[in-house]
Amino acid sequence: MRRVAGRQILLIGVILLSVAAPLAPLLIWSFARQWFFPDLLPSSWSLRAWRYLFSAAAQTGAALGNSLRVAAAVTALAVVIGLPAGRALGLHEFRGKTAVLFLILAPTIMPVIAVAMGIHIAFIRFGLADTYPGVVLAHLVPVLPYMVLTLTGVFANFDPDYEAQARSLGARPLQVLRYVTLPAVWPGLMVGSLFAFIISWSQYLLTLLIGGGQVVTLPVLLFAFANSGDNAITAALSLVFIAPALLFFVFTARHLTGRNTALGGLGKL
């Protein structure tokens, strides 16, 4: 068991290292005052970018809060929608199932700009343009395919007899959900949540079009600084933008290494 756990920790470390290694130039740029080719390192260093980034003028805190609120809301809604949808598609065969799966995949096949423009026109009519709810609902379009299809695969290997046994022992529906169903699908739910959070967190075009500049998230702010040509501030903001996604990955990776505990939960009924 210790050897297996050690291998899992090593694998997670290798993955994190492969993700973090390309970020080294950004870290150097964020502290650079002057860095010209072909110098290997900057000729002078400064904290100017970080000081400005955390000042009131940069609006980094507001953009970070907006990104967290939107991504958290999108992830929660994706879970609420994805659980019953994944269960229906994974456990049941019905006429038109292939068409439903195609419709779920459609947003990932179509060009993003076409999807964004279509959503924007519809949201203007419904009064959802330039609002937080509108941005959250728009983010669900690219997020739901990953959540639903992930949970569909999980429920395809799920045995409903465990739930029937729990009900025969007197478990109420909420107890069955808490102690049997959720522990059994937890790894897949974490994978789907990871996809949902990261996809929503990194959305730029949908946020810009649907939010109309009223909902400023970190990607919107990052693109604004990138267009300004200030490499130091852009690099610092890029690191701030990447950090929460990496932390969320580490959190979910811890849960993906555990074994299925659905049967163990029956003892708590």
C-alpha positions in Angstrom: 0.0 0.0 0.0 2.8 2.4 0.9 4.6 1.6 -2.4 1.4 2.3 -4.4 0.8 5.5 -2.5 4.3 6.6 -3.1 4.0 6.0 -6.8 0.7 8.0 -6.9 2.4 10.9 -5.1 5.4 10.7 -7.5 3.0 10.7 -10.5 1.2 13.8 -9.2 4.6 15.4 -8.6 5.7 14.7 -12.1 2.5 16.1 -13.5 2.8 19.3 -11.4 6.4 19.7 -12.4 5.6 19.4 -16.1 2.9 22.0 -15.7 5.0 24.4 -13.5 8.2 24.2 -15.6 6.9 26.3 -18.5 5.8 28.9 -15.9 9.4 29.7 -15.0 9.8 32.4 -17.7 6.6 34.1 -16.5 8.0 34.1 -12.9 11.3 35.7 -14.1 9.4 38.3 -16.3 7.2 39.3 -13.4 10.3 40.5 -11.4 12.2 41.9 -14.4 12.7 45.6 -15.0 14.9 45.2 -18.1 15.4 41.9 -20.0 16.8 42.1 -23.5 17.9 39.4 -26.0 20.3 37.6 -25.9 20.6 38.0 -22.1 19.8 34.7 -20.2 18.5 36.7 -17.2 17.2 40.2 -16.8 19.8 43.0 -16.4 17.8 44.6 -13.6 15.0 43.4 -11.2 12.0 45.1 -9.7 8.8 44.5 -7.7 6.9 47.1 -9.8 4.6 44.6 -11.5 3.5 43.0 -8.2 3.0 46.3 -6.4 0.8 47.6 -9.2 -1.0 44.3 -9.5 -2.2 44.4 -5.9 -3.0 48.1 -5.9 -6.5 49.4 -6.3 -5.8 50.8 -9.8 -5.2 47.3 -11.2 -8.6 45.9 -10.1 -7.0 42.5 -9.7 -9.0 41.7 -6.5 -12.3 42.4 -8.0 -11.5 40.4 -11.1 -10.3 37.5 -9.0 -13.5 37.6 -7.0 -15.6 37.6 -10.1 -13.7 34.7 -11.6 -14.1 32.6 -8.4 -17.8 33.4 -8.0 -18.6 32.6 -11.7 -16.5 29.4 -11.8 -17.9 28.1 -8.4 -21.5 28.8 -9.5 -20.9 27.1 -12.9 -19.3 24.1 -11.3 -22.2 23.7 -8.8 -24.8 24.0 -11.5 -22.9 21.5 -13.7 -23.0 19.0 -10.8 -26.7 19.5 -10.2 -27.5 19.0 -13.9 -24.8 16.5 -14.6 -25.7 13.9 -11.9 -29.2 13.1 -13.1 -28.3 13.5 -16.8 -25.3 11.2 -16.4 -27.3 8.7 -14.5 -30.0 8.6 -17.1 -27.6 8.2 -20.0 -25.3 5.7 -18.2 -27.9 3.4 -16.7 -30.8 3.4 -19.3 -31.2 2.7 -23.0 -33.9 4.7 -24.7 -34.9 5.8 -28.2 -33.0 8.8 -29.3 -30.1 8.3 -26.9 -27.6 8.8 -29.7 -29.2 12.1 -30.7 -29.1 13.3 -27.1 -25.4 12.5 -26.9 -24.8 14.3 -30.1 -26.6 17.4 -28.9 -24.6 17.3 -25.7 -21.3 17.2 -27.7 -22.5 19.9 -30.2 -21.1 22.9 -28.2 -17.6 21.3 -28.3 -17.8 20.8 -32.1 -19.1 24.1 -33.2 -16.8 27.2 -33.4 -16.8 29.2 -30.2 -17.5 32.5 -31.9 -20.6 31.1 -33.5 -21.9 29.7 -30.2 -21.1 33.0 -28.4 -22.9 35.2 -30.9 -25.9 33.0 -30.8 -26.1 33.0 -27.1 -25.5 36.8 -27.0 -28.5 37.4 -29.3 -30.8 35.2 -27.3 -29.6 36.7 -23.9 -30.2 40.3 -25.1 -33.9 39.3 -25.7 -34.2 37.7 -22.3 -32.4 40.5 -20.5 -29.5 38.3 -19.4 -26.8 40.2 -21.3 -24.3 42.2 -19.2 -25.2 40.3 -16.1 -23.6 37.7 -13.8 -26.4 35.1 -14.3 -26.0 35.5 -18.0 -22.3 34.8 -17.8 -22.8 31.8 -15.6 -25.4 30.3 -17.9 -23.2 31.0 -21.0 -20.3 29.2 -19.3 -22.5 26.1 -18.8 -22.6 25.6 -22.6 -19.0 24.5 -23.0 -18.9 23.0 -19.4 -21.8 20.6 -19.4 -20.6 18.2 -22.2 -17.5 17.4 -20.0 -19.5 16.9 -16.8 -22.3 14.9 -18.4 -20.1 12.6 -20.4 -17.8 12.0 -17.5 -20.7 11.0 -15.2 -22.3 9.0 -18.0 -19.1 6.8 -18.1 -19.1 6.5 -14.3 -22.8 5.5 -14.1 -22.3 3.0 -16.9 -20.2 1.0 -14.4 -22.5 1.6 -11.5 -24.6 -1.2 -10.0 -28.0 0.1 -8.8 -28.4 -3.0 -6.7 -26.3 -1.3 -3.9 -29.0 1.4 -3.7 -31.8 -1.2 -3.6 -30.0 -3.0 -0.8 -29.7 0.2 1.2 -33.4 1.0 0.7 -34.3 -2.6 1.8 -32.4 -1.9 5.1 -34.6 1.2 5.7 -32.4 4.0 4.2 -34.3 7.1 3.1 -33.6 8.6 -0.4 -31.2 11.2 0.9 -29.3 8.6 2.9 -29.0 6.4 -0.2 -27.7 9.4 -2.1 -25.2 10.4 0.6 -23.9 7.0 1.7 -24.1 4.9 -1.5 -24.5 6.9 -4.7 -22.2 9.9 -4.1 -19.3 7.8 -2.6 -19.5 5.4 -5.6 -19.4 8.2 -8.2 -17.1 10.6 -6.2 -13.9 10.1 -8.3 -15.8 10.8 -11.6 -17.6 13.7 -10.0 -14.3 15.2 -9.0 -12.9 14.8 -12.5 -16.0 16.5 -14.0 -15.8 19.3 -11.4 -12.2 19.8 -12.3 -13.0 20.2 -16.0 -16.0 22.4 -15.2 -14.0 24.8 -12.9 -11.0 25.1 -15.3 -13.1 25.6 -18.4 -15.2 28.3 -16.7 -12.2 29.9 -15.1 -10.4 30.3 -18.5 -13.4 31.6 -20.5 -12.6 34.9 -22.2 -14.7 35.2 -25.4 -18.0 34.2 -23.7 -17.4 36.4 -20.7 -16.5 39.4 -22.9 -19.5 39.1 -25.2 -22.1 38.1 -22.6 -20.7 40.2 -19.8 -20.4 43.2 -22.1 -17.5 44.6 -20.1 -19.7 44.8 -16.9 -18.4 41.4 -15.6 -14.6 41.7 -15.5 -12.9 38.4 -14.8 -9.2 37.5 -14.7 -9.1 36.4 -18.4 -10.7 39.7 -19.5 -8.3 41.7 -17.4 -5.3 39.6 -18.5 -6.1 40.2 -22.2 -6.3 43.9 -21.5 -2.9 44.0 -19.9 -1.4 41.8 -22.7 -2.6 44.3 -25.3 -0.9 47.1 -23.4 2.6 45.6 -24.1 3.7 45.6 -20.4 5.4 42.2 -20.2 6.1 42.3 -16.4 2.5 43.1 -15.4 1.2 40.6 -17.9 3.5 37.8 -16.5 2.5 38.6 -12.9 -1.2 38.5 -13.7 -0.7 35.3 -15.7 0.7 33.6 -12.6 -2.2 34.9 -10.5 -4.6 33.6 -13.1 -3.0 30.1 -13.2 -2.6 29.6 -9.4 -6.2 28.9 -8.5 -6.6 26.3 -11.3 -3.4 24.5 -10.1 -4.7 24.5 -6.5 -8.0 23.1 -7.6 -6.2 20.4 -9.5 -4.1 19.5 -6.4 -7.3 19.3 -4.3 -9.1 17.0 -6.7 -6.1 14.9 -7.3 -6.0 13.9 -3.6 -9.5 12.5 -4.0 -8.8 10.6 -7.2 -6.3 8.3 -5.5 -8.8 6.8 -3.1 -10.7 3.5 -3.6 -14.4 3.3 -4.1 -16.1 3.5 -0.6 -19.7 3.0 -1.5 -20.1 -0.2 0.4 -18.3 1.2 3.4 -20.9 3.9 3.7 -23.7 1.4 4.3 -22.4 0.9 7.8 -23.3 4.5 8.7 -27.0 4.2 7.9 
